[in-house]
Amino acid sequence: MPGTFEGRNIILTGAAGGIGRAIAALLSEQGARLLLIDPDGEGLDAMTKSLGNGPHWTVTSYLESPEACGAALSSVDGPIYGVVHMAGIFEKHDLSPEAREVYDRTLAANLTNGFDLTTAAMARLVTDQPARLVFASSLAFRRGSMGRVAYSAAKGGVAGLVRGLARNLGPRALVNGIAPGVIETPMVRQIKQERGEAMVKEIPLGRLGRAEEVAGVVLFLLGPHASYITGQIINVDGGLINS
């Protein structure tokens, strides 16, 4: 039985991360042809070996410029159905003039490359139906992140990017974002070390989220049942943010 995304080309950035891996696994099961992008080449190779179906392609890149984004997408054969932009960095910094370097790097890696990736993909998007674009924001854009002002600003910018693109690309494309809460991934281990179990007590569901739970929402937004949803940021946070 064909999968939901049988033969469809879908771009996935941040593919070697915890949530990226879960998304790749589900999309592969549904027949998608994946272009997997991440600066961690070894992580990409290890993950690709675990995926079925295909063909799948990998590109090791930081997506640091419009040219780098265009070069990455050149690996895809055929029109692009979906773009899932999960790439980003999560650096702690103080509030000093010297932190400007971290601030600039964080905005570039979490926000600016999303714009560059979109513009690089524009001419390649499918025309038989609306394409799907999904961007990773974070609960940090709603409540801020201690010690990570740059990350909070970048993820707030992602929400603005989603809403702006939704207005400008409709009806050609559906553009949405997800705002994961505290998900059990390597990145979140930093927060667990800093705050311990105190953060779990704030979550109404009483536990951390799983990468597969975020991936399921991404699949919904990419699929046929989300055909009248655009410009939205979907919280996936166990009820931590309820408005």
NORTAUR-V147990 format. One record per helix or strand of 3 or more residues. SS is the DSSP state (h for helix, s for strand). FROM is the first residue (numbers start at 0). TO is the last residue. Records with the same first field share a line. If there is no record, write none. Layout:
SS=FROM-TO  FROM-TO
This chain:
s=8-12  32-37  56-59  79-84  130-135  172-179  232-235
h=17-28  40-49  65-72  96-123  139-142  148-168  185-194  197-200  210-221  223-225
